[in-house]
């Protein structure tokens, strides 16, 4: 099993997603649930393409973290 972080962004009434570990692997959707499903399918297709080309699946190296920042206006 492989695990890849994905980034989901909301923009202009839809959602887009990408994985930092899989350059060029992107998806869009009209809802968050749709973009998650579309990104899952895009990653599967991407990994199948790598296998067809004889390229090893890259190790996941990206990670994410939330940082808490005090509001400078109210601090």
N, C-alpha and C positions, 0 to 999 in steps of 0.2 A: 504494500500500500504506500502510495505517495501522498504527501500533504503539501499544499502550496498556499501561501497567504494570498488573498486577493484584496484589492482596494476597490471600493464602490463609491462612486461620486454621483451626486444629484446635480443635474444641469438642464435648464430650460425644459422642465416638464418630463424628463426621462432620466434614466440611470445609465451609467457606463461603468465598466469594470475592467481591470487588468491585473496581471500577476507580475510582480517585480522579478520573479525567478524565471519567467517564461516570456522573454521579449517578443512582442508582436502578437501575443495571445490576448485578445480583447473581446468584449461582448457588450451589448446594449440591451435595454428592456424598458418597458413603460412602467414597471413596478420593481421594487427591490427583489421580490420573490422571483419575478421573471428574469431579471438580470443575473441573479444567483444561479438559476437553472441554465440559462444560456451560457454563463461562464463555465459551469460544470461541463456542459457539452463541448464548449470550445477547448477546454483543457484536455478532455478525452481525445478529441480529434487531433489536437496538437501532439499529444503523446503517441498516438497511432502513427502520425506522420514521421515523428522522430524514429520510431521503431522501423518503419518502412525504409527509411534512409540509413538505417544501421547506426544511428546516433544514440548514445546512452542518455537516459533521462537525467537531467541535471539534478544535483542535490539541492534541496531547498535551503537557501542561506539567508533569505530576507526574514525579518520579523518586524513586529509593530509594537508600539507602546503609546499609551496616552500620557501626556504630561499635564499636570494641574498647574495652571498659571493664575495667580491672583490678578484680578482686574485692577490695572493701575489707576483707573479713575476713582474707584471706591476704596482702594487700599490706603 
